Amino acid sequence: MPAVYSWRFFVTAGGLMSYGIDIVDSFKQAAPYVDRILRGARPADLPVQAPTKYETVVNLKTAKALGLEVPPSLLVRADEVIE
């Protein structure tokens, strides 16, 4: 069954497509927070941050196995296409 996942590792494992946050970028954003907390800042005083980078990954091999045709406009916009 075709599905859209929120994490890219599902697509690299054979899923059809993912759209979600870039995990590496999220960890990079978290590091300064941890540093500030370890230096004595109160967590309640730190601002809430939302993810800033999202990525789209499409697995063409899975699409072909399911008999689906992925629109070229989606392939152009994808951050990564697995063939």
MIDOSE-1310 file (N, C-alpha, C; in nm, 2 decimals, decimal comma, always signed):
residues 83
mpav	+0,08/-0,12/+0,00/+0,00/+0,00/+0,00/+0,09/+0,12/+0,00; +0,07/+0,22/-0,09/+0,15/+0,34/-0,09/+0,12/+0,42/+0,03; +0,23/+0,48/+0,08/+0,22/+0,56/+0,20/+0,32/+0,67/+0,20; +0,29/+0,78/+0,27/+0,39/+0,89/+0,29/+0,43/+0,89/+0,43
yswr	+0,56/+0,88/+0,46/+0,61/+0,87/+0,59/+0,67/+1,01/+0,64; +0,69/+1,02/+0,77/+0,75/+1,15/+0,82/+0,90/+1,14/+0,83; +0,96/+1,02/+0,82/+1,10/+1,01/+0,84/+1,16/+0,94/+0,71; +1,27/+0,99/+0,67/+1,34/+0,95/+0,55/+1,39/+0,80/+0,55
ffvt	+1,42/+0,75/+0,67/+1,47/+0,61/+0,68/+1,37/+0,51/+0,64; +1,24/+0,54/+0,65/+1,14/+0,45/+0,60/+1,15/+0,44/+0,44; +1,18/+0,54/+0,38/+1,19/+0,54/+0,23/+1,32/+0,47/+0,19; +1,42/+0,49/+0,26/+1,55/+0,42/+0,22/+1,53/+0,27/+0,25
aggl	+1,44/+0,23/+0,34/+1,41/+0,09/+0,37/+1,30/+0,03/+0,27; +1,25/+0,11/+0,18/+1,16/+0,06/+0,08/+1,03/+0,13/+0,07; +1,00/+0,23/+0,16/+0,88/+0,30/+0,15/+0,87/+0,39/+0,03; +0,75/+0,44/+0,00/+0,73/+0,51/-0,12/+0,78/+0,66/-0,12
msyg	+0,74/+0,73/-0,01/+0,78/+0,87/+0,00/+0,78/+0,92/+0,14; +0,86/+1,02/+0,17/+0,85/+1,08/+0,30/+0,86/+1,24/+0,28; +0,79/+1,30/+0,38/+0,80/+1,45/+0,39/+0,80/+1,48/+0,54; +0,91/+1,53/+0,58/+0,92/+1,57/+0,72/+1,05/+1,65/+0,75
idiv	+1,07/+1,66/+0,88/+1,19/+1,74/+0,92/+1,32/+1,67/+0,89; +1,42/+1,75/+0,87/+1,56/+1,70/+0,86/+1,61/+1,67/+1,00; +1,63/+1,55/+1,03/+1,67/+1,51/+1,16/+1,80/+1,57/+1,20; +1,90/+1,57/+1,11/+2,03/+1,62/+1,14/+2,02/+1,77/+1,18
dsfk	+1,94/+1,84/+1,10/+1,92/+1,99/+1,13/+1,86/+2,01/+1,26; +1,76/+1,92/+1,30/+1,70/+1,94/+1,43/+1,80/+1,92/+1,54; +1,89/+1,82/+1,53/+1,99/+1,80/+1,63/+2,08/+1,91/+1,64; +2,11/+1,97/+1,52/+2,20/+2,09/+1,53/+2,13/+2,21/+1,60
qaap	+2,00/+2,22/+1,59/+1,93/+2,32/+1,66/+1,92/+2,29/+1,81; +1,92/+2,17/+1,84/+1,91/+2,13/+1,99/+2,04/+2,15/+2,06; +2,15/+2,14/+1,99/+2,28/+2,15/+2,06/+2,30/+2,28/+2,14; +2,27/+2,39/+2,08/+2,29/+2,52/+2,15/+2,20/+2,52/+2,28
yvdr	+2,08/+2,46/+2,27/+1,99/+2,46/+2,38/+2,05/+2,38/+2,50; +2,11/+2,27/+2,46/+2,17/+2,18/+2,57/+2,29/+2,26/+2,63; +2,37/+2,33/+2,54/+2,48/+2,41/+2,59/+2,43/+2,51/+2,69; +2,32/+2,58/+2,65/+2,27/+2,69/+2,74/+2,22/+2,64/+2,87
ilrg	+2,16/+2,52/+2,87/+2,11/+2,46/+2,99/+2,22/+2,41/+3,08; +2,32/+2,35/+3,02/+2,44/+2,31/+3,10/+2,52/+2,43/+3,16; +2,50/+2,54/+3,10/+2,57/+2,66/+3,15/+2,49/+2,74/+3,25; +2,37/+2,68/+3,28/+2,29/+2,74/+3,39/+2,16/+2,81/+3,35
arpa	+2,13/+2,81/+3,22/+2,00/+2,88/+3,18/+1,88/+2,79/+3,22; +1,77/+2,85/+3,26/+1,65/+2,78/+3,30/+1,58/+2,74/+3,17; +1,55/+2,61/+3,15/+1,47/+2,57/+3,03/+1,34/+2,64/+3,01; +1,28/+2,69/+3,12/+1,15/+2,76/+3,10/+1,17/+2,90/+3,04
dlpv	+1,30/+2,95/+3,05/+1,33/+3,08/+2,99/+1,37/+3,07/+2,85; +1,39/+2,96/+2,79/+1,44/+2,94/+2,65/+1,32/+2,94/+2,56; +1,33/+3,01/+2,45/+1,22/+3,01/+2,35/+1,20/+2,87/+2,29; +1,07/+2,85/+2,25/+1,04/+2,72/+2,18/+1,08/+2,74/+2,03
qapt	+1,15/+2,64/+1,97/+1,19/+2,65/+1,83/+1,11/+2,54/+1,75; +1,08/+2,58/+1,63/+1,01/+2,49/+1,54/+1,12/+2,44/+1,44; +1,10/+2,33/+1,38/+1,20/+2,29/+1,27/+1,20/+2,39/+1,16; +1,31/+2,41/+1,10/+1,33/+2,51/+0,99/+1,35/+2,44/+0,86
kyet	+1,39/+2,32/+0,86/+1,42/+2,25/+0,73/+1,34/+2,12/+0,71; +1,27/+2,12/+0,61/+1,19/+2,00/+0,57/+1,24/+1,94/+0,45; +1,23/+1,81/+0,43/+1,28/+1,74/+0,31/+1,18/+1,64/+0,26; +1,18/+1,63/+0,12/+1,09/+1,53/+0,05/+1,18/+1,43/-0,01
vvnl	+1,15/+1,30/+0,01/+1,23/+1,19/-0,05/+1,13/+1,10/-0,12; +1,16/+1,06/-0,24/+1,08/+0,97/-0,32/+1,16/+0,85/-0,36; +1,10/+0,73/-0,35/+1,16/+0,61/-0,39/+1,10/+0,56/-0,52; +1,16/+0,58/-0,63/+1,11/+0,54/-0,76/+1,10/+0,39/-0,78
ktak	+1,19/+0,32/-0,72/+1,19/+0,17/-0,73/+1,07/+0,12/-0,67; +1,02/+0,17/-0,55/+0,90/+0,13/-0,49/+0,78/+0,17/-0,57; +0,78/+0,29/-0,63/+0,67/+0,34/-0,71/+0,65/+0,24/-0,83; +0,76/+0,20/-0,89/+0,76/+0,11/-1,01/+0,70/-0,02/-0,96
algl	+0,74/-0,07/-0,85/+0,69/-0,20/-0,80/+0,54/-0,20/-0,77; +0,49/-0,08/-0,73/+0,35/-0,07/-0,70/+0,27/-0,03/-0,83; +0,34/+0,00/-0,94/+0,27/+0,04/-1,06/+0,22/+0,18/-1,06; +0,29/+0,26/-0,99/+0,26/+0,40/-0,98/+0,35/+0,49/-1,06
evpp	+0,29/+0,59/-1,12/+0,37/+0,69/-1,19/+0,38/+0,82/-1,11; +0,50/+0,86/-1,08/+0,53/+0,98/-1,00/+0,53/+1,10/-1,09; +0,45/+1,20/-1,07/+0,45/+1,32/-1,15/+0,59/+1,38/-1,16; +0,63/+1,42/-1,28/+0,77/+1,49/-1,29/+0,78/+1,61/-1,20
sllv	+0,67/+1,69/-1,18/+0,67/+1,81/-1,10/+0,71/+1,77/-0,95; +0,67/+1,65/-0,90/+0,71/+1,61/-0,77/+0,85/+1,57/-0,76; +0,90/+1,50/-0,87/+1,04/+1,46/-0,87/+1,13/+1,58/-0,88; +1,09/+1,69/-0,94/+1,17/+1,81/-0,95/+1,18/+1,88/-0,81
rade	+1,07/+1,87/-0,74/+1,07/+1,94/-0,61/+1,13/+1,86/-0,50; +1,15/+1,73/-0,52/+1,20/+1,64/-0,41/+1,35/+1,67/-0,38; +1,38/+1,66/-0,26/+1,52/+1,68/-0,22/+1,61/+1,57/-0,25; +1,55/+1,45/-0,26/+1,62/+1,33/-0,29/+1,53/+1,23/-0,37
vie	+1,58/+1,17/-0,47/+1,51/+1,06/-0,55/+1,59/+0,94/-0,54; +1,53/+0,83/-0,49/+1,60/+0,70/-0,48/+1,56/+0,62/-0,61; +1,65/+0,58/-0,69/+1,62/+0,50/-0,81/+1,66/+0,36/-0,80
